[in-house]
Every structure is written in C-alpha cells, then in structure tokens.
Amino acid sequence: MYAQPNPHRTHALTALIASTLATIIGVGILSAVALLFQSRGLPLEEFVAAERACARLAYVSERESCVREWVAASHGHRVAQR
C-alpha cells in the first residue's frame, strides 16, 4: 500500500555525494599546500645543493650558517638578474 523508498539507493546516493565532496576538499587542500610550498618555501633542489656544498663542515651550526649564506647568495644573484 505505502511505497517505501529503497534504503540501499539512498545510502548509495549519500555515499556518492559524500565521497565526491571529500575528494574535492582533499584535492583543494593538496593544491593549496603545493602552491604555498612553491610560492613561499625554499625549493628542495636549492636546499639539497646548499647541503651538498656545505657537507664538508663538521659542526651542525657551521653547516646551517653555510647553508643560509649559500641560499642568500643564490637569491641575491637571482634578484640581480631581474
């Protein structure tokens, strides 16, 4: 007499909507993080090159200051080119 909705169909539709929304949010967050790293962070290749250039130093504090100086010199050169 009374038409009852199919519970499997409503659960499937809800799950589909939830998974689509979760995918969109996840992709948005990953894109935002990637853009922040590209725009504000130190590129990994630059950091690795600085680490290799300063690997000869024994103390961590000396190595960190060498890396900072190396990166600063690299950025100064890039600014001078513009």
N, C-alpha and C positions, 0 to 999 in steps of 0.2 A: 503494500500500500504506500508506504513512505519511501521515497527514493533516498537512499543513504549514499553519501559520497564515498568513493573508493579511497580508503585510508592510504593505500600504497601509492596512489597517484599524488596525493597532496604531500606526502613525505618526500617523494622523489622530486617534486617541483620545489619544495622548500630547500632540499639539499642542493639542488642545482643552482638556485638563486644564492644560497649561502656560499657555495664553493666559487661561484663566479665573482661575488663580491670580495671574498677573501683573496682570490687571485689578483684582482685589480688593486686592492690595497697593498698586497705584497710586492707587486711589480712597481707600484708607486714609491714605496719605501726604499726598495733597492735602487731605483733610478735616482732618487733624491740623495741617497748616501754616495752613490757613484759620482754624481755631479759635484757634491761637496768635496770629495777627495780630489777630483780633477781641478776644481777651481781654487781651492784653498790649501790643499795638502801638498806636501813635498812629493814630487813624483818618485816612485820607487826606484827607477833606474838611476836617478840623480843621487839618491841616498846610497844605493849599492856602489856606485862609482866612488863616492866620497869615502865609504867604509873601506873599499879596496885601496884607495890612495893613502889612507891613514892606518892601515893594518900593521905597519912596521913598529908603531908605538906600543910600548909595553903597558903603560898605565891607562886605565879607563878614562880618567879625567883628561889626560893629554889627547887621547883618541877622540873624545867628544868635542874638545875645543878645536881639534884639527878638522873634524867633520863640519863643525859650524863655520869655520873660516873658509873651508873649501866650498861649501854651499854659498856663502856670502860672496865669495869671489866669482862664482859661477853666475849668480844673479846680477852682480854688478856688470859683468860682461854682457849679459843679455839686455840689461837696461841701456847700456852704452850703444848697442847695436840698433836700437829703435830710434 
